[in-house]
């Protein structure tokens, strides 16, 4: 798109990736795709409800087509709607419905008949158009039907998705540029929870045994996972064990496995092992809110100041300083000194915020760092390695969590947009300083970039502050861990909050965007509430259990495409609607996703809704006059965004682990064969752990049972015969 501040944004081009294209790339589509011009006749959406019949006539049979209604048609007019009508063509004859004004959800209930000659090969064409008084009509989509198949079916009725007009020749692709994309389609059938229990119990059993088990299963998963998929597998395992309350034990097992393979302290946790990737994922899942509290204000100040900061003399740009008419060039030394002062201030603020944040850190994160600190100290107990336990903690806390968040705040949800070039440089220099502090100011880190020397006094001071912080961070006992976890859970932060504009509809009168009132909204796991300001006392607007749907509102209703509606029941059980306007489409989708996630298990969720408003005596979308009429569009309760603060889905995580293990089943069977015939075959451990070959055999049996469950699942098995309604379409 080409952004236009005064009028509508202009479309530059588009890229279309079909489901088949994505399915052909199971690892994901990545690369440059050609942009093509946007043809209005190809930009269609929506469905049309038709009833098709072959009926007897006086001389020949007749083809009867009943055009009932349509939904979610593309808005073609400036008012955010269309004036749709339907054109039906067959065997040289054309018939049209009446025009429904200003609606994307029209209802016609009109019937047309055509003479049907036996053996006729021509297709029945049903086209939807937007009527225009002055210019040419706009194409809304079409559906083509095979009359021979319809003859055999005699009668069919259903909703048919409108298709674009692809009869026109296309210009050569690539003449309007290219777009680099990375897209992956994952289509998973999630079985009932009971099906995954054997797999989950098998994994949990090994983690619970801890040091009593040699960790064969976890080691096998790491051994059979390629580097390309290690991050994904680590995240999935971490979420699975987090849901089982075993995240700390799982990571502790990984720490021990990693330490058993490491002989040099300076290489500890520096590779992309399963332990490193799992701990990285753990901090993002369990510590993101903590990161926002510590780092958020500092990142915001850097973005707002937009100061020029540079420490490398070879990259310094000399700037003019002073009042108008008295400009003088700022010397390189002045630029370097001001930059050093700015960075020292930011680094000092960050270290101070970190030092004060011990109690705010989630208990499970503190307990995990405690285990890491202890395990490393046990492995490297000598005096010359006294800094190694601290470096092990900072290798995750600073190098894999805080520094990446400083470098790319948008990826850690600290900012809505990426930084510009000047701000990016400031963030990069601050991240380097944090890395030097995290490395405990080693000579190797100082030698890399000598121009960072002006920050060395602050770095050395930061090392002492960081060691003191880590000492306090890992000083947590089991009782303190439970008390802190309970205290933090009582102050659970909101799922989503921010400014929105609210509008309460009235039965009569115009609905104008100016009627919206700005308030600060907060969504928790109990209610959607609002206040005049973030610090004001909140009033409950809607109890979470009363929400029945959260959907978009069509643009013509309020003159804005960023309005959503929350449909809920009041104390008397009657349906009410609150209309909320967001500032942009991204915020709209984030609020809709958050509302749908927290309400997904509500009873009485609606299957349909009205995307318009009830204005005067009728709905603006479908023009029905009954206010309690069933909605004219489908609700989309399951359509959500994937975000860092999503609630855990135990069954999905188990399914993803199963899918991964199934992909490496051949390697697992080969490993089982080697263990069964090797020199250690038949050896039984004296402890509670199982022999490796027995554990693998049990795992392979569990995978086989799950595979059979998928085959017998209605959702997982292919349909025995294609839908007759779909067969009719050509």
C-alpha positions as CSV (number, residue, x, y, z in Angstrom):
1,X,0.0,0.0,0.0
2,X,1.0,3.6,-0.6
3,X,0.1,5.6,2.6
4,X,-1.9,8.8,1.9
5,X,-2.4,11.2,4.8
6,X,-5.2,13.1,3.0
7,X,-7.2,10.5,1.1
8,X,-7.5,6.7,0.9
9,X,-4.3,4.7,0.7
10,X,-3.4,3.6,-2.8
11,X,-2.8,-0.1,-3.6
12,X,0.6,-0.8,-5.1
13,X,0.2,-4.5,-5.7
14,X,-0.6,-7.8,-4.2
15,X,0.8,-11.3,-3.6
16,X,-1.5,-14.3,-3.5
17,X,-0.3,-17.6,-2.0
18,X,-2.8,-20.5,-2.3
19,X,-3.3,-23.1,0.3
20,X,-1.8,-25.7,-2.2
21,X,1.3,-23.6,-2.5
22,X,1.8,-23.4,1.3
23,X,1.0,-27.1,1.6
24,X,3.8,-27.9,-0.9
25,X,6.3,-26.2,1.5
26,X,5.9,-28.0,4.9
27,X,8.9,-26.1,6.2
28,X,7.4,-22.8,5.1
29,X,7.5,-20.6,2.1
30,X,10.4,-18.2,2.1
31,X,11.6,-15.9,-0.6
32,X,10.7,-13.1,-3.0
33,X,7.3,-13.1,-4.6
34,X,6.3,-10.9,-7.5
35,X,3.7,-8.2,-6.9
36,X,0.9,-8.1,-9.4
37,X,-1.6,-5.3,-10.2
38,X,-4.9,-5.5,-8.3
39,X,-7.7,-6.2,-10.7
40,X,-11.1,-5.2,-9.3
41,X,-12.7,-8.2,-10.9
42,X,-10.4,-10.5,-8.9
43,X,-10.9,-8.9,-5.5
44,X,-14.0,-10.7,-4.4
45,X,-15.2,-12.1,-1.1
46,X,-18.3,-13.5,0.5
47,X,-20.8,-16.3,-0.1
48,X,-24.2,-16.6,-1.8
49,X,-27.1,-18.8,-0.7
50,X,-28.8,-20.7,-3.6
51,X,-31.3,-23.4,-4.2
52,X,-31.0,-25.3,-7.5
53,X,-33.6,-27.7,-8.8
54,X,-34.5,-29.6,-11.9
55,X,-38.3,-29.6,-12.2
56,X,-40.7,-31.2,-14.8
57,X,-42.2,-28.9,-17.4
58,X,-45.0,-29.1,-20.0
59,X,-42.7,-30.2,-22.8
60,X,-39.1,-30.3,-21.3
61,X,-37.6,-30.2,-17.8
62,X,-36.8,-26.8,-16.4
63,X,-33.9,-25.5,-14.4
64,X,-35.0,-23.5,-11.4
65,X,-32.5,-21.2,-9.5
66,X,-33.6,-19.5,-6.3
67,X,-31.4,-16.7,-5.2
68,X,-32.0,-16.4,-1.5
69,X,-29.3,-14.2,0.1
70,X,-25.6,-13.3,0.3
71,X,-23.2,-12.4,3.1
72,X,-19.9,-10.6,3.5
73,X,-19.9,-9.1,0.0
74,X,-17.1,-6.7,-0.9
75,X,-18.0,-3.0,-0.2
76,X,-17.5,-1.2,-3.5
77,X,-19.0,2.3,-2.7
78,X,-17.6,5.2,-0.7
79,X,-20.2,4.6,2.0
80,X,-18.6,1.3,2.9
81,X,-21.4,-0.8,1.4
82,X,-22.6,-2.0,-2.0
83,X,-25.9,-2.0,-4.0
84,X,-25.9,-5.6,-4.9
85,X,-28.0,-7.5,-7.5
86,X,-27.6,-11.0,-9.0
87,X,-27.4,-11.9,-12.7
88,X,-28.2,-15.5,-13.6
89,X,-27.1,-16.7,-17.1
90,X,-27.9,-20.0,-18.8
91,X,-28.2,-21.1,-22.4
92,X,-28.1,-17.6,-23.9
93,X,-30.7,-16.2,-21.5
94,X,-30.0,-13.7,-18.7
95,X,-32.2,-12.8,-15.7
96,X,-31.6,-10.4,-12.9
97,X,-32.8,-9.8,-9.3
98,X,-33.8,-6.5,-7.9
99,X,-31.1,-4.2,-6.4
100,X,-30.8,-4.1,-2.6
101,X,-29.4,-0.7,-1.7
102,X,-26.6,-0.1,0.7
103,X,-26.0,-3.7,2.0
104,X,-23.3,-6.3,2.0
105,X,-25.7,-8.8,3.4
106,X,-28.7,-8.6,1.0
107,X,-31.7,-10.9,0.9
108,X,-33.6,-11.4,-2.4
109,X,-35.6,-14.6,-2.2
110,X,-36.2,-14.5,-6.0
111,X,-36.6,-17.5,-8.3
112,X,-35.7,-17.9,-12.0
113,X,-36.4,-20.7,-14.4
114,X,-34.7,-21.8,-17.7
115,X,-35.6,-24.5,-20.2
116,X,-33.3,-27.4,-19.8
117,X,-32.4,-29.5,-22.8
118,X,-31.2,-33.0,-22.2
119,X,-27.5,-33.4,-22.9
120,X,-26.9,-29.6,-22.7
121,X,-23.2,-28.9,-21.9
122,X,-23.4,-25.2,-21.0
123,X,-22.8,-24.2,-17.4
124,X,-25.1,-22.2,-15.2
125,X,-23.5,-18.9,-14.2
126,X,-24.6,-16.9,-11.2
127,X,-22.9,-13.5,-10.9
128,X,-23.1,-10.8,-8.1
129,X,-22.8,-7.2,-9.1
130,X,-22.7,-3.8,-7.4
131,X,-25.2,-1.4,-9.2
132,X,-23.9,2.1,-10.0
133,X,-26.0,4.9,-11.4
134,X,-23.3,6.8,-13.1
135,X,-20.3,4.5,-13.8
136,X,-20.1,0.9,-14.8
137,X,-21.3,-1.8,-12.4
138,X,-18.7,-3.4,-10.1
139,X,-18.1,-7.2,-10.2
140,X,-18.6,-8.9,-6.8
141,X,-18.0,-12.5,-7.8
142,X,-19.5,-15.5,-9.5
143,X,-20.3,-19.2,-9.2
144,X,-20.4,-21.6,-12.1
145,X,-22.4,-24.9,-12.0
146,X,-22.1,-28.1,-14.0
147,X,-25.7,-28.7,-15.3
148,X,-25.1,-32.4,-16.0
149,X,-24.2,-33.0,-12.4
150,X,-27.1,-30.9,-11.3
151,X,-29.4,-33.0,-13.5
152,X,-28.3,-36.1,-11.6
153,X,-28.7,-34.5,-8.2
154,X,-32.1,-33.0,-9.1
155,X,-32.0,-30.6,-6.1
156,X,-29.4,-29.0,-4.0
157,X,-29.2,-26.0,-1.6
158,X,-26.2,-24.4,0.1
159,X,-23.8,-21.5,0.6
160,X,-21.4,-21.1,-2.3
161,X,-18.2,-19.0,-2.1
162,X,-18.0,-16.4,-4.7
163,X,-15.1,-16.8,-7.1
164,X,-13.1,-14.1,-9.1
165,X,-13.4,-13.6,-12.9
166,X,-10.3,-15.3,-14.3
167,X,-11.3,-15.1,-17.9
168,X,-9.2,-12.0,-18.6
169,X,-5.6,-12.3,-19.7
170,X,-3.1,-11.3,-17.0
171,X,-0.1,-9.0,-17.6
172,X,3.3,-10.4,-16.9
173,X,4.1,-10.6,-13.2
174,X,6.8,-8.6,-11.5
175,X,6.3,-5.3,-13.2
176,X,5.3,-3.5,-9.9
177,X,8.0,-4.9,-7.7
178,X,8.5,-7.8,-5.3
179,X,7.8,-8.6,-1.7
180,X,10.0,-10.9,0.5
181,X,7.8,-13.2,2.6
182,X,8.2,-16.0,5.1
183,X,4.9,-17.9,5.5
184,X,4.1,-21.3,7.0
185,X,0.9,-23.1,7.1
186,X,0.3,-25.6,9.9
187,X,-2.8,-27.8,9.8
188,X,-3.2,-29.9,12.9
189,X,-6.0,-32.2,14.1
190,X,-6.0,-32.0,17.9
191,X,-7.5,-35.2,19.5
192,X,-9.3,-35.3,22.9
193,X,-7.0,-34.9,25.9
194,X,-7.2,-38.6,26.9
195,X,-5.5,-39.6,23.7
196,X,-2.3,-37.7,24.7
197,X,-2.1,-38.8,28.3
198,X,0.3,-41.8,27.6
199,X,2.7,-39.5,25.8
200,X,2.5,-36.7,28.4
201,X,2.9,-39.2,31.3
202,X,5.9,-40.8,29.6
203,X,7.7,-37.5,29.2
204,X,6.7,-36.3,32.7
205,X,7.9,-39.5,34.3
206,X,11.4,-39.0,33.0
207,X,11.5,-35.3,34.1
208,X,10.3,-36.2,37.6
209,X,13.0,-38.8,38.0
210,X,15.6,-36.1,37.4
211,X,19.1,-37.3,38.3
212,X,17.8,-40.8,38.9
213,X,17.1,-41.2,35.2
214,X,19.8,-40.9,32.6
215,X,17.5,-38.7,30.6
216,X,17.5,-41.0,27.6
217,X,14.2,-39.7,26.1
218,X,15.0,-36.0,26.3
219,X,18.5,-36.8,24.9
220,X,17.0,-38.8,22.1
221,X,14.6,-35.9,21.2
222,X,17.6,-33.5,21.1
223,X,19.7,-36.0,19.1
224,X,17.0,-36.4,16.4
225,X,16.0,-32.7,16.2
226,X,17.8,-30.8,13.5
227,X,19.1,-27.3,14.2
228,X,16.3,-25.9,12.0
229,X,13.5,-27.2,14.2
230,X,15.3,-27.1,17.6
231,X,13.8,-23.7,18.7
232,X,10.3,-24.9,17.8
233,X,10.7,-28.2,19.6
234,X,12.2,-26.5,22.6
235,X,9.3,-24.0,22.9
236,X,6.7,-26.8,22.5
237,X,8.3,-29.0,25.2
238,X,8.7,-26.0,27.5
239,X,5.0,-25.0,27.2
240,X,4.0,-28.7,27.7
241,X,6.0,-29.0,31.0
242,X,5.0,-25.5,32.1
243,X,1.3,-26.6,31.9
244,X,2.2,-29.7,33.9
245,X,4.0,-27.6,36.6
246,X,7.3,-29.2,35.6
247,X,9.1,-26.5,33.7
248,X,11.7,-26.0,36.5
249,X,12.4,-29.7,36.6
250,X,12.6,-30.0,32.8
251,X,15.1,-27.2,32.6
252,X,17.1,-28.6,35.5
253,X,17.4,-31.9,33.7
254,X,18.6,-30.1,30.6
255,X,21.1,-28.1,32.6
256,X,22.6,-31.4,34.0
257,X,22.7,-33.0,30.5
258,X,24.5,-29.9,29.1
259,X,26.9,-29.7,32.0
260,X,27.8,-33.4,31.6
261,X,28.9,-32.7,28.0
262,X,30.9,-29.5,28.8
263,X,34.5,-29.4,29.9
264,X,35.3,-25.7,29.3
265,X,33.6,-23.1,31.3
266,X,33.9,-20.4,28.7
267,X,31.8,-22.5,26.2
268,X,28.9,-23.2,28.6
269,X,25.5,-22.6,27.1
270,X,27.0,-20.8,24.1
271,X,25.7,-23.3,21.5
272,X,22.2,-23.6,20.2
273,X,21.5,-26.8,22.3
274,X,18.1,-27.9,23.5
275,X,19.0,-26.5,26.9
276,X,19.8,-23.0,25.5
277,X,16.8,-22.9,23.3
278,X,14.4,-24.1,26.0
279,X,15.7,-21.6,28.5
280,X,15.4,-18.8,25.9
281,X,11.8,-19.9,25.3
282,X,11.1,-20.1,29.0
283,X,12.1,-16.5,29.6
284,X,9.9,-15.3,26.8
285,X,6.9,-17.3,28.0
286,X,7.3,-16.8,31.8
287,X,9.2,-13.5,32.0
288,X,7.9,-11.2,29.3
289,X,5.7,-9.1,31.6
290,X,8.7,-8.8,33.9
291,X,10.9,-7.6,31.0
292,X,8.3,-5.0,30.1
293,X,8.3,-3.6,33.6
294,X,12.1,-3.4,33.7
295,X,12.9,-2.4,30.2
296,X,9.8,-0.7,28.9
297,X,10.3,2.9,30.4
298,X,14.0,3.0,29.2
299,X,13.0,1.9,25.6
300,X,10.2,4.5,25.5
301,X,12.6,7.3,26.6
302,X,15.1,6.3,23.9
303,X,12.4,6.4,21.2
304,X,11.0,9.7,22.4
305,X,14.3,11.5,22.8
306,X,15.6,10.5,19.3
307,X,19.1,11.7,20.3
308,X,22.1,11.3,18.0
309,X,24.4,8.8,19.7
310,X,27.7,7.5,18.4
311,X,30.9,6.2,20.0
312,X,32.8,5.0,16.9
313,X,35.0,7.9,15.7
314,X,34.9,6.5,12.1
315,X,31.1,6.9,12.0
316,X,30.6,10.2,13.7
317,X,28.6,12.8,11.8
318,X,29.4,16.4,12.8
319,X,26.2,18.4,13.4
320,X,25.5,22.1,13.7
321,X,24.5,23.3,17.3
322,X,23.4,26.5,18.8
323,X,20.5,29.0,18.2
324,X,19.4,30.3,14.8
325,X,22.0,32.5,13.3
326,X,24.7,31.3,15.8
327,X,25.2,27.8,14.5
328,X,28.7,26.3,14.9
329,X,29.8,22.8,14.0
330,X,29.9,20.4,16.9
331,X,33.3,18.9,17.2
332,X,33.9,15.1,17.1
333,X,35.0,15.1,20.7
334,X,31.8,16.8,21.8
335,X,29.7,14.3,19.9
336,X,31.6,11.4,21.5
337,X,31.3,12.9,25.0
338,X,27.6,13.6,24.7
339,X,27.0,10.1,23.3
340,X,28.9,8.5,26.2
341,X,26.9,10.6,28.7
342,X,23.6,9.5,27.1
343,X,24.6,5.8,27.1
344,X,25.9,6.0,30.6
345,X,22.5,7.4,31.7
346,X,20.5,4.7,29.9
347,X,22.8,1.9,31.2
348,X,22.6,3.3,34.7
349,X,18.8,3.5,34.6
350,X,18.6,-0.1,33.3
351,X,20.9,-1.5,36.0
352,X,19.0,0.4,38.7
353,X,15.7,-0.8,37.5
354,X,17.1,-4.4,37.4
355,X,18.4,-4.1,40.9
356,X,15.0,-3.0,42.2
357,X,13.2,-5.8,40.4
358,X,14.1,-8.9,42.4
359,X,10.6,-9.1,44.1
360,X,8.9,-8.5,40.8
361,X,10.6,-11.4,39.0
362,X,8.2,-14.4,38.7
363,X,8.9,-17.1,41.3
364,X,9.3,-19.8,38.7
365,X,12.0,-17.8,36.9
366,X,13.9,-17.1,40.1
367,X,13.7,-20.8,41.1
368,X,15.0,-21.9,37.7
369,X,17.9,-19.5,37.9
370,X,18.6,-20.8,41.4
371,X,18.9,-24.3,40.0
372,X,21.1,-23.2,37.1
373,X,23.4,-21.3,39.5
374,X,23.7,-24.3,41.9
375,X,24.3,-26.8,39.1
376,X,27.1,-24.7,37.5
377,X,28.7,-24.0,40.8
378,X,28.7,-27.8,41.6
379,X,30.3,-28.5,38.1
380,X,32.9,-25.7,38.4
381,X,33.7,-25.4,42.1
382,X,37.3,-24.0,41.9
383,X,38.1,-20.4,43.0
384,X,39.3,-19.5,39.5
385,X,35.8,-20.2,38.2
386,X,33.9,-18.2,40.8
387,X,32.4,-16.0,38.1
388,X,31.1,-18.9,36.0
389,X,27.8,-19.4,37.8
390,X,27.1,-15.6,37.4
391,X,28.0,-15.8,33.7
392,X,25.7,-18.8,33.2
393,X,22.8,-16.7,34.5
394,X,23.7,-13.7,32.5
395,X,24.2,-15.7,29.4
396,X,20.4,-16.2,29.4
397,X,19.2,-13.1,31.3
398,X,21.4,-10.5,29.4
399,X,22.6,-12.1,26.2
400,X,19.5,-14.0,25.2
401,X,16.8,-11.9,26.8
402,X,17.5,-8.3,27.7
403,X,20.0,-7.5,24.9
404,X,17.8,-9.0,22.1
405,X,14.9,-7.0,23.5
406,X,16.9,-3.8,23.3
407,X,18.0,-4.5,19.8
408,X,14.5,-5.4,18.5
409,X,11.9,-4.0,20.9
410,X,9.1,-4.6,18.4
411,X,9.8,-8.4,18.4
412,X,9.4,-8.4,22.2
413,X,6.2,-6.3,22.0
414,X,7.9,-3.3,23.7
415,X,7.0,-1.0,20.7
416,X,4.5,-1.1,17.9
417,X,7.0,-0.1,15.2
418,X,10.6,-0.8,14.5
419,X,13.1,1.9,15.3
420,X,14.4,4.4,12.7
421,X,18.1,4.4,11.8
422,X,19.2,6.9,14.5
423,X,17.3,5.2,17.3
424,X,18.5,1.7,16.1
425,X,22.1,2.9,16.5
426,X,21.4,4.0,20.1
427,X,19.8,0.7,20.9
428,X,22.7,-1.2,19.4
429,X,25.3,0.6,21.4
430,X,23.2,0.1,24.6
431,X,22.8,-3.6,23.8
432,X,26.6,-3.9,23.4
433,X,27.1,-2.3,26.8
434,X,24.7,-4.7,28.4
435,X,26.5,-7.6,26.8
436,X,29.8,-6.4,28.2
437,X,28.2,-6.2,31.7
438,X,26.7,-9.7,31.2
439,X,30.1,-11.1,30.2
440,X,31.4,-9.7,33.5
441,X,33.7,-7.3,31.6
442,X,36.1,-9.9,30.4
443,X,39.3,-8.8,28.6
444,X,38.1,-10.5,25.4
445,X,34.9,-8.4,25.3
446,X,36.9,-5.2,25.9
447,X,39.4,-6.0,23.1
448,X,36.7,-6.3,20.4
449,X,35.8,-2.7,20.2
450,X,38.2,-0.3,21.8
451,X,36.0,2.7,21.1
452,X,33.6,1.4,23.8
453,X,36.2,2.4,26.4
454,X,34.3,5.6,27.6
455,X,31.7,3.3,29.0
456,X,34.1,1.0,30.9
457,X,33.7,2.7,34.4
458,X,30.0,2.3,34.1
459,X,30.4,-1.3,32.9
460,X,32.7,-2.2,35.8
461,X,30.2,-0.6,38.2
462,X,27.4,-2.5,36.4
463,X,29.2,-5.9,36.9
464,X,29.2,-5.4,40.7
465,X,25.5,-4.3,40.6
466,X,24.6,-7.3,38.4
467,X,26.4,-9.8,40.7
468,X,24.6,-8.4,43.7
469,X,21.3,-8.6,41.8
470,X,21.9,-12.3,40.8
471,X,22.9,-13.2,44.4
472,X,19.6,-11.8,45.6
473,X,17.6,-13.3,42.6
474,X,18.7,-16.9,43.3
475,X,18.3,-16.6,47.1
476,X,14.8,-18.0,47.2
477,X,13.6,-20.9,49.3
478,X,10.8,-23.3,48.6
479,X,8.4,-21.5,51.0
480,X,9.4,-18.1,49.6
481,X,8.8,-19.4,46.2
482,X,5.2,-20.5,47.0
483,X,4.5,-17.2,48.9
484,X,5.9,-15.1,46.0
485,X,4.0,-17.1,43.4
486,X,0.7,-16.6,45.4
487,X,1.4,-12.8,45.8
488,X,2.1,-12.4,42.1
489,X,-1.0,-14.3,41.1
490,X,-3.1,-12.0,43.2
491,X,-1.8,-9.1,41.2
492,X,-2.3,-10.7,37.8
493,X,-1.8,-8.1,35.1
494,X,-4.6,-7.4,32.6
495,X,-4.8,-9.6,29.4
496,X,-5.1,-6.4,27.3
497,X,-5.5,-2.7,28.1
498,X,-5.4,0.6,26.4
499,X,-7.5,3.6,25.2
500,X,-10.7,2.8,23.2
501,X,-13.7,4.9,22.1
502,X,-17.1,3.6,23.3
503,X,-20.5,4.3,21.7
504,X,-23.9,3.1,23.1
505,X,-26.4,2.9,20.2
506,X,-29.8,4.5,20.4
507,X,-32.9,3.2,18.7
508,X,-33.3,6.4,16.5
509,X,-31.0,9.0,15.1
510,X,-27.7,8.9,13.2
511,X,-24.7,7.0,14.5
512,X,-21.8,9.3,14.1
513,X,-18.1,8.6,14.9
514,X,-18.1,11.9,16.8
515,X,-20.5,10.2,19.3
516,X,-17.7,8.0,20.7
517,X,-16.2,8.8,24.1
518,X,-12.6,8.0,24.8
519,X,-11.9,5.8,27.9
520,X,-9.2,3.6,29.2
521,X,-10.2,-0.1,28.9
522,X,-8.8,-3.1,30.8
523,X,-9.5,-6.8,30.0
524,X,-8.8,-9.3,32.8
525,X,-9.8,-12.9,33.2
526,X,-12.9,-11.7,35.0
527,X,-14.3,-8.7,33.2
528,X,-14.0,-5.9,30.7
529,X,-13.8,-2.6,32.6
530,X,-13.1,1.0,31.9
531,X,-12.0,4.2,33.6
532,X,-11.4,7.8,32.5
533,X,-7.6,7.5,32.9
534,X,-5.3,4.5,33.5
535,X,-4.9,5.5,37.2
536,X,-8.6,6.2,37.8
537,X,-10.9,3.8,39.6
538,X,-12.3,1.2,37.2
539,X,-15.9,0.4,36.6
540,X,-17.0,-3.0,35.3
541,X,-18.7,-2.8,31.9
542,X,-19.1,-6.4,31.1
543,X,-18.5,-9.6,33.1
544,X,-16.5,-12.0,31.1
545,X,-18.9,-14.9,31.5
546,X,-21.7,-12.8,29.9
547,X,-19.9,-12.2,26.6
548,X,-21.5,-14.0,23.7
549,X,-19.4,-12.7,20.7
550,X,-16.7,-10.2,19.8
551,X,-16.9,-9.2,16.1
552,X,-16.0,-6.5,13.6
553,X,-18.6,-3.8,12.6
554,X,-18.9,-3.0,8.9
555,X,-17.4,0.4,7.9
556,X,-20.6,2.1,6.8
557,X,-22.1,1.9,10.3
558,X,-19.9,4.5,11.8
559,X,-17.7,5.6,8.9
560,X,-14.7,3.7,10.3
561,X,-13.4,0.3,9.6
562,X,-11.8,0.0,13.0
563,X,-15.0,-0.6,15.1
564,X,-15.8,-3.8,17.0
565,X,-18.8,-4.9,18.9
566,X,-19.0,-6.9,22.1
567,X,-22.3,-8.8,22.4
568,X,-23.2,-9.7,26.0
569,X,-26.2,-10.5,28.2
570,X,-27.3,-8.1,30.9
571,X,-28.6,-9.0,34.4
572,X,-32.0,-9.9,33.0
573,X,-30.6,-12.2,30.3
574,X,-31.2,-9.9,27.3
575,X,-28.6,-9.4,24.6
576,X,-26.9,-6.0,24.6
577,X,-24.1,-4.6,22.4
578,X,-21.2,-2.3,23.2
579,X,-19.5,-0.7,20.2
580,X,-15.8,0.1,20.7
581,X,-13.6,2.0,18.2
582,X,-9.8,1.3,17.9
583,X,-7.2,3.6,16.5
584,X,-6.0,1.2,13.7
585,X,-6.6,-2.2,12.2
586,X,-3.8,-3.9,14.2
587,X,-5.2,-2.8,17.5
588,X,-8.7,-3.9,16.3
589,X,-7.4,-7.4,15.6
590,X,-5.5,-7.5,18.9
591,X,-8.5,-6.6,20.9
592,X,-10.8,-9.1,19.1
593,X,-8.2,-11.8,19.5
594,X,-7.8,-11.1,23.3
595,X,-11.6,-11.0,23.9
596,X,-12.1,-14.3,21.9
597,X,-9.4,-16.1,23.8
598,X,-10.6,-15.3,27.3
599,X,-14.2,-16.1,26.3
600,X,-13.6,-19.3,24.3
601,X,-15.1,-21.6,26.9
602,X,-18.2,-19.4,27.6
603,X,-21.5,-21.1,27.4
604,X,-24.1,-19.7,24.9
605,X,-21.6,-18.3,22.4
606,X,-23.5,-17.0,19.3
607,X,-23.1,-18.7,15.9
608,X,-24.2,-15.6,14.0
609,X,-24.4,-11.9,14.4
610,X,-25.3,-8.6,12.6
611,X,-22.2,-6.8,11.3
612,X,-24.3,-3.6,11.1
613,X,-26.3,-1.7,13.6
614,X,-30.0,-1.5,14.3
615,X,-30.8,2.0,13.0
616,X,-34.4,3.4,13.2
617,X,-36.5,0.3,12.4
618,X,-34.1,-2.1,10.6
619,X,-30.6,-3.6,10.6
620,X,-28.2,-1.6,8.4
621,X,-26.5,-4.7,7.2
622,X,-29.4,-7.0,5.9
623,X,-32.3,-4.5,6.3
624,X,-34.3,-6.9,8.5
625,X,-36.9,-5.1,10.6
626,X,-36.9,-7.6,13.6
627,X,-34.3,-6.5,16.1
628,X,-34.1,-10.0,17.5
629,X,-33.7,-11.5,14.0
630,X,-30.9,-14.1,13.7
631,X,-27.6,-12.6,12.5
632,X,-26.8,-12.4,8.8
633,X,-23.1,-13.4,9.2
634,X,-21.1,-16.1,10.9
635,X,-19.3,-15.4,14.1
636,X,-15.5,-16.1,14.2
637,X,-14.9,-17.1,17.8
638,X,-12.0,-19.3,17.0
639,X,-10.1,-16.8,14.7
640,X,-7.3,-15.4,17.0
641,X,-3.8,-14.1,16.7
642,X,-0.8,-16.1,18.0
643,X,0.8,-14.0,20.7
644,X,3.4,-14.3,23.4
645,X,0.8,-14.0,26.2
646,X,-1.5,-16.8,24.8
647,X,-2.9,-19.2,27.5
648,X,-1.3,-22.6,27.4
649,X,-3.0,-25.2,25.3
650,X,-1.9,-28.6,26.7
651,X,-3.5,-30.7,24.0
652,X,-2.0,-28.6,21.2
653,X,1.5,-28.8,22.7
654,X,1.2,-32.6,23.0
655,X,0.0,-32.9,19.4
656,X,3.0,-30.8,18.2
657,X,5.4,-33.1,20.1
658,X,3.7,-36.1,18.7
659,X,3.9,-34.7,15.1
660,X,7.7,-34.0,15.6
661,X,8.4,-37.5,17.0
662,X,6.4,-39.1,14.2
663,X,8.6,-37.2,11.7
664,X,11.7,-38.8,13.2
665,X,10.1,-42.2,13.8
666,X,12.6,-43.9,11.4
667,X,15.5,-42.5,13.4
668,X,14.0,-43.6,16.7
669,X,13.4,-47.2,15.3
670,X,17.0,-47.3,14.1
671,X,18.2,-46.2,17.6
672,X,16.0,-48.9,19.2
673,X,17.5,-51.5,16.9
674,X,21.0,-50.5,17.8
675,X,20.3,-50.6,21.5
676,X,18.6,-53.9,21.3
677,X,21.5,-55.7,19.5
678,X,24.3,-53.7,21.1
679,X,26.7,-54.8,23.8
680,X,24.4,-53.1,26.5
681,X,21.3,-55.0,25.4
682,X,19.5,-56.7,28.2
683,X,21.2,-54.5,30.8
684,X,18.8,-53.4,33.5
685,X,19.5,-50.3,35.6
686,X,19.5,-50.7,39.3
687,X,17.6,-47.5,39.9
688,X,14.1,-46.6,39.1
689,X,14.9,-45.7,35.4
690,X,14.2,-48.1,32.6
691,X,16.6,-49.6,30.1
692,X,17.0,-47.3,27.0
693,X,15.6,-49.9,24.6
694,X,12.5,-50.5,26.9
695,X,11.9,-46.7,27.0
696,X,12.1,-46.4,23.2
697,X,9.9,-49.4,22.7
698,X,7.3,-47.8,25.0
699,X,7.6,-44.5,23.1
700,X,7.2,-46.2,19.7
701,X,4.1,-48.0,21.0
702,X,2.6,-44.7,22.2
703,X,3.3,-43.1,18.8
704,X,1.6,-46.0,17.1
705,X,-1.5,-45.7,19.3
706,X,-1.7,-42.0,18.6
707,X,-1.4,-42.6,14.8
708,X,-4.2,-45.1,15.0
709,X,-6.3,-42.6,17.0
710,X,-5.8,-40.0,14.2
711,X,-6.8,-42.5,11.5
712,X,-10.1,-43.3,13.3
713,X,-10.8,-39.7,14.2
714,X,-13.6,-38.2,12.1
715,X,-11.6,-35.0,11.7
716,X,-8.5,-36.8,10.7
717,X,-9.9,-39.3,8.2
718,X,-10.6,-38.2,4.7
719,X,-14.2,-38.0,3.7
720,X,-15.5,-41.1,2.0
721,X,-17.1,-39.1,-0.8
722,X,-16.8,-35.4,-1.8
723,X,-19.6,-33.1,-0.9
724,X,-22.3,-33.2,-3.6
725,X,-22.7,-29.4,-3.3
726,X,-19.0,-28.8,-4.1
727,X,-19.2,-31.3,-7.0
728,X,-21.8,-29.1,-8.7
729,X,-19.3,-26.2,-9.1
730,X,-17.1,-26.2,-12.2
